[in-house]
């Protein structure tokens, strides 16, 4: 049997947590709440669950909050270094459990993040980096952040794109905050979709055609709204009077929806319905979907059950479970 490689798994290394709590005491409740997610910090509990699924391995990365949101650039970069060293140590100690990790960055220090990405890959064994859909509230397509995309294209390793947002983003203009955790349930897929489309409109994927981006939660909203994204945005600018968008689509080398088919997407859909997962797999194609659960926040067993229920051919099933991860990470999972 081929292994199952879960490419989006969060972990909270103890050394990183202690340093984060020291420099960001205002986190308080959030830090304690995260520590309360047992398998985020308790390796014995984590390994016990992993053993239920045979040859099952996890590519690890930090959970929220984003470092950019909790620390100034210099301090944040030090936090990222500690996180990366801690995750590298876990991968060295448990190579069959954690074959690789996605490095943490502090993108408010762009030059420092480029250097840290290179260090994490070349010295620590990271197989890519995790980047959030906004950087301390700033758009990811801001030209200032382009060097990190250039660096990852050069390193030929992926960017894990993770949505971010809090209750401070209200559901309605008349309210001061989002209620009933709508910010988590609905804003995050929206945020992912906006970040992706704006990167395409920015021409980033023309400038770096080999860039690999893993979109969390099966591409956010894009597969399910491909008509609005594709045909709907072909008339870009006709709904806007105070900005001129007429040169954006003609500046691209291909139709804008084509670029989105080139992205990677993961199966972290909280073990939800087969229909939504099938939609995402059909949109991106079996060559561009990787298995992920978002554990310990998302469930493992229901996600495996959903993937198995897709009725994929054996070759495509292997691609989802490990083959595409091998290609993305330039690794072999024997």
C-alpha positions as CSV (number, residue, x, y, z in Angstrom):
1,X,0.0,0.0,0.0
2,X,1.2,3.5,-0.8
3,X,1.4,5.9,2.1
4,X,-1.1,8.6,2.8
5,X,0.7,12.0,2.9
6,X,-1.3,14.7,4.7
7,X,0.1,17.9,3.3
8,X,-1.6,20.5,5.5
9,X,-1.2,19.6,9.2
10,X,-0.7,22.2,12.0
11,X,1.5,21.8,15.0
12,X,2.5,24.0,17.9
13,X,6.1,23.3,18.9
14,X,6.6,24.0,22.6
15,X,9.7,26.3,22.2
16,X,7.8,28.4,19.7
17,X,4.8,28.7,21.9
18,X,6.9,29.8,24.9
19,X,8.6,32.4,22.9
20,X,5.4,33.6,21.3
21,X,3.7,33.9,24.7
22,X,6.8,35.9,26.0
23,X,6.8,38.5,23.3
24,X,3.0,38.7,22.7
25,X,1.4,38.4,26.1
26,X,-1.7,40.2,24.7
27,X,-2.5,36.9,23.0
28,X,-3.5,35.5,26.4
29,X,-6.8,33.7,25.7
30,X,-6.0,32.8,22.1
31,X,-2.7,31.1,23.1
32,X,-4.4,29.2,25.9
33,X,-7.2,28.1,23.6
34,X,-4.7,26.8,21.0
35,X,-2.8,24.9,23.7
36,X,-6.2,23.4,24.6
37,X,-6.3,21.6,21.2
38,X,-4.6,18.5,22.6
39,X,-3.2,17.1,19.4
40,X,-1.7,20.4,18.5
41,X,0.8,20.0,21.3
42,X,0.6,16.4,22.6
43,X,2.7,14.2,20.4
44,X,1.5,11.0,22.1
45,X,-2.1,11.8,21.4
46,X,-1.2,12.8,17.9
47,X,0.7,9.6,17.1
48,X,-2.0,7.4,18.6
49,X,-4.5,8.9,16.1
50,X,-2.0,8.6,13.2
51,X,-1.5,4.9,13.9
52,X,-5.2,4.3,13.1
53,X,-4.5,5.0,9.4
54,X,-1.5,2.7,8.7
55,X,1.3,4.3,6.7
56,X,0.1,7.9,7.2
57,X,2.5,10.8,7.4
58,X,2.1,14.6,8.0
59,X,3.7,17.6,6.5
60,X,3.6,20.1,9.4
61,X,3.2,23.8,9.6
62,X,2.3,26.4,12.2
63,X,-1.4,27.2,13.0
64,X,-2.8,30.7,13.2
65,X,-2.2,33.4,14.4
66,X,0.0,34.7,11.7
67,X,3.3,35.9,13.0
68,X,2.8,39.2,11.1
69,X,-0.3,39.9,13.3
70,X,1.4,39.4,16.7
71,X,4.9,40.8,16.4
72,X,6.9,43.6,14.9
73,X,9.1,42.6,11.9
74,X,12.4,42.0,13.7
75,X,10.8,40.1,16.6
76,X,8.5,38.3,14.2
77,X,11.5,37.1,12.1
78,X,13.1,35.7,15.2
79,X,9.9,33.9,16.0
80,X,9.8,32.4,12.5
81,X,13.4,31.2,13.0
82,X,12.5,29.5,16.2
83,X,9.4,27.9,14.7
84,X,11.4,26.6,11.7
85,X,14.2,25.2,13.9
86,X,11.6,23.5,16.1
87,X,9.7,21.9,13.2
88,X,13.0,20.8,11.6
89,X,13.9,19.1,14.9
90,X,10.6,17.3,14.9
91,X,11.1,16.1,11.4
92,X,14.6,14.8,12.2
93,X,13.4,13.1,15.4
94,X,10.3,11.5,13.7
95,X,11.0,11.2,10.0
96,X,8.4,8.6,9.4
97,X,5.7,10.7,11.1
98,X,6.8,14.1,9.8
99,X,8.8,13.8,6.6
100,X,8.9,17.5,6.0
101,X,7.6,20.9,7.0
102,X,6.4,24.2,5.5
103,X,8.5,27.1,6.9
104,X,7.1,30.0,8.8
105,X,7.9,33.6,7.7
106,X,7.3,37.1,8.9
107,X,6.4,38.8,5.6
108,X,6.4,42.3,7.1
109,X,10.1,41.9,6.8
110,X,10.3,40.9,3.1
111,X,14.1,40.7,2.7
112,X,14.4,38.9,6.0
113,X,11.7,36.4,4.9
114,X,13.5,35.7,1.7
115,X,16.6,34.9,3.6
116,X,14.8,32.8,6.1
117,X,13.0,30.9,3.3
118,X,16.4,30.1,1.8
119,X,17.9,29.1,5.2
120,X,14.9,26.9,6.1
121,X,15.0,25.1,2.7
122,X,18.8,24.7,2.4
123,X,19.9,24.3,6.0
124,X,16.8,22.9,7.8
125,X,15.1,20.8,5.1
126,X,11.8,22.8,4.7
127,X,10.0,21.8,1.5
128,X,8.3,25.2,1.0
129,X,6.8,28.1,3.0
130,X,3.4,29.0,4.4
131,X,2.1,32.4,3.4
132,X,-1.2,34.0,4.5
133,X,-3.8,35.5,2.2
134,X,-3.2,39.0,3.6
135,X,-0.1,40.4,5.3
136,X,-1.2,42.3,8.4
137,X,-4.1,43.5,6.4
138,X,-2.2,44.3,3.3
139,X,-3.0,42.6,0.0
140,X,-0.8,39.7,-1.1
141,X,-0.5,41.2,-4.6
142,X,1.3,44.3,-3.2
143,X,4.5,44.5,-5.3
144,X,6.5,44.7,-2.0
145,X,5.9,41.0,-1.4
146,X,6.9,39.8,-4.9
147,X,10.5,38.8,-3.8
148,X,9.2,35.9,-1.8
149,X,7.3,34.5,-4.8
150,X,10.4,35.0,-6.9
151,X,12.5,33.1,-4.4
152,X,10.1,30.2,-4.2
153,X,9.9,29.9,-7.9
154,X,13.7,29.8,-8.0
155,X,13.8,27.2,-5.2
156,X,11.1,25.2,-7.1
157,X,9.2,24.5,-4.0
158,X,5.6,25.4,-3.1
159,X,3.8,28.1,-1.2
160,X,1.1,26.9,1.2
161,X,-1.5,29.6,0.9
162,X,-3.5,29.9,4.2
163,X,-6.6,32.1,4.7
164,X,-6.7,34.5,7.6
165,X,-9.2,36.8,9.2
166,X,-10.8,37.4,12.5
167,X,-14.1,38.5,14.0
168,X,-12.9,42.1,13.5
169,X,-14.1,41.8,9.9
170,X,-17.9,42.4,10.3
171,X,-20.6,40.6,8.3
172,X,-22.5,43.8,7.8
173,X,-21.4,47.5,7.6
174,X,-23.7,48.4,10.5
175,X,-22.0,45.9,12.9
176,X,-18.6,46.2,14.5
177,X,-17.6,42.5,14.2
178,X,-18.5,39.3,12.6
179,X,-20.9,37.1,14.6
180,X,-21.5,33.4,14.9
181,X,-18.0,32.7,13.5
182,X,-19.1,33.6,10.0
183,X,-15.6,35.1,9.6
184,X,-14.1,31.6,9.9
185,X,-16.8,29.7,8.0
186,X,-17.3,32.0,5.0
187,X,-14.8,34.8,5.0
188,X,-11.8,32.4,4.8
189,X,-12.8,30.8,1.5
190,X,-13.7,34.3,0.2
191,X,-10.3,35.6,1.3
192,X,-8.5,32.7,-0.5
193,X,-10.4,33.4,-3.7
194,X,-9.7,37.1,-3.7
195,X,-6.0,36.5,-3.0
196,X,-5.7,34.1,-5.9
197,X,-7.6,36.1,-8.5
198,X,-5.7,39.3,-7.6
199,X,-2.4,37.5,-7.9
200,X,-3.5,36.4,-11.4
201,X,-4.6,39.9,-12.4
202,X,-1.3,41.2,-11.0
203,X,0.5,39.1,-13.7
204,X,2.5,37.2,-11.0
205,X,1.9,33.8,-12.7
206,X,3.1,35.1,-16.0
207,X,6.3,36.4,-14.4
208,X,6.8,33.1,-12.5
209,X,5.2,30.4,-14.6
210,X,6.8,27.6,-12.5
211,X,5.5,29.0,-9.2
212,X,3.7,26.3,-7.2
213,X,0.9,27.5,-4.9
214,X,-1.2,25.1,-2.7
215,X,-4.6,26.7,-2.1
216,X,-6.2,25.6,1.2
217,X,-9.7,24.1,1.3
218,X,-9.8,23.1,-2.4
219,X,-9.3,26.6,-3.8
220,X,-11.7,28.5,-1.6
221,X,-14.8,29.5,-3.7
222,X,-13.2,29.3,-7.2
223,X,-14.2,25.8,-8.4
224,X,-17.8,26.4,-7.3
225,X,-18.1,29.8,-8.9
226,X,-16.0,29.3,-12.0
227,X,-18.7,30.8,-14.1
228,X,-18.6,34.1,-12.2
229,X,-14.8,34.0,-12.0
230,X,-14.4,33.1,-15.7
231,X,-17.2,34.5,-17.8
232,X,-18.3,37.0,-15.2
233,X,-14.9,38.7,-15.0
234,X,-14.4,38.7,-18.8
235,X,-16.2,42.1,-18.7
236,X,-13.8,43.4,-15.9
237,X,-14.3,47.1,-15.5
238,X,-17.8,47.4,-16.7
239,X,-19.1,47.6,-13.1
240,X,-16.5,50.1,-12.0
241,X,-16.5,53.8,-12.8
242,X,-13.7,55.2,-10.5
243,X,-10.9,53.0,-11.7
244,X,-9.8,51.9,-15.2
245,X,-9.4,48.1,-15.4
246,X,-9.4,47.9,-19.2
247,X,-5.8,47.0,-19.5
248,X,-5.7,44.1,-17.0
249,X,-7.1,41.2,-19.0
250,X,-5.3,42.1,-22.2
251,X,-2.0,42.3,-20.3
252,X,-2.3,38.6,-19.4
253,X,-0.8,35.9,-21.6
254,X,-3.8,33.6,-21.3
255,X,-7.4,33.8,-20.3
256,X,-7.5,34.5,-16.5
257,X,-9.4,31.4,-15.5
258,X,-6.6,29.2,-17.1
259,X,-4.1,30.3,-14.4
260,X,-6.4,29.0,-11.7
261,X,-6.4,25.5,-13.2
262,X,-2.6,25.6,-12.8
263,X,-2.8,26.0,-9.0
264,X,-2.8,23.1,-6.6
265,X,-5.6,22.6,-4.1
266,X,-6.0,20.3,-1.0
267,X,-8.8,18.1,0.2
268,X,-9.1,19.8,3.6
269,X,-12.9,20.2,3.5
270,X,-13.6,19.1,7.1
271,X,-14.7,15.7,5.9
272,X,-17.6,17.3,4.1
273,X,-19.7,16.1,1.3
274,X,-18.4,14.1,-1.6
275,X,-20.1,16.6,-4.1
276,X,-18.0,19.6,-3.1
277,X,-14.8,17.6,-3.1
278,X,-15.6,16.1,-6.5
279,X,-16.3,19.6,-7.8
280,X,-12.8,20.7,-6.7
281,X,-11.1,17.7,-8.1
282,X,-12.8,18.1,-11.4
283,X,-11.9,21.8,-11.6
284,X,-8.2,21.4,-10.7
285,X,-7.7,17.9,-12.1
286,X,-6.3,14.8,-10.4
287,X,-2.8,16.0,-11.1
288,X,-3.3,19.1,-9.0
289,X,-5.1,18.0,-5.9
290,X,-3.2,16.9,-2.8
291,X,-4.6,15.1,0.3
292,X,-4.9,17.2,3.4
293,X,-7.1,17.3,6.5
294,X,-6.1,20.4,8.4
295,X,-5.6,18.2,11.4
296,X,-5.9,18.7,14.4
297,X,-8.6,21.3,13.5
298,X,-10.1,19.1,10.7
299,X,-10.9,15.4,10.9
300,X,-8.7,12.7,9.4
301,X,-11.0,9.7,9.1
302,X,-14.0,11.5,7.4
303,X,-11.6,13.2,4.9
304,X,-10.2,9.8,3.9
305,X,-13.7,8.4,3.6
306,X,-14.7,11.3,1.4
307,X,-11.7,10.9,-1.0
308,X,-12.3,7.1,-1.2
309,X,-16.0,7.8,-2.0
310,X,-15.0,9.8,-5.1
311,X,-14.5,6.5,-7.0
312,X,-11.3,7.6,-8.6
313,X,-9.2,5.3,-10.7
314,X,-6.4,3.7,-8.8
315,X,-3.7,5.9,-10.5
316,X,-5.6,9.1,-9.7
317,X,-6.3,7.9,-6.1
318,X,-2.5,7.4,-5.6
319,X,-1.9,10.9,-7.0
320,X,-4.1,12.5,-4.4
321,X,-2.8,10.4,-1.5
322,X,1.0,10.7,-2.2
323,X,2.0,11.1,-5.9
324,X,1.2,14.8,-6.3
325,X,2.9,15.5,-2.9
326,X,6.0,13.7,-4.2
327,X,6.1,16.0,-7.3
328,X,5.4,19.2,-5.3
329,X,7.9,18.6,-2.6
330,X,10.6,16.8,-4.7
331,X,10.5,13.9,-2.4
332,X,9.9,10.2,-2.5
333,X,7.6,8.5,0.0
334,X,8.7,4.9,-0.1
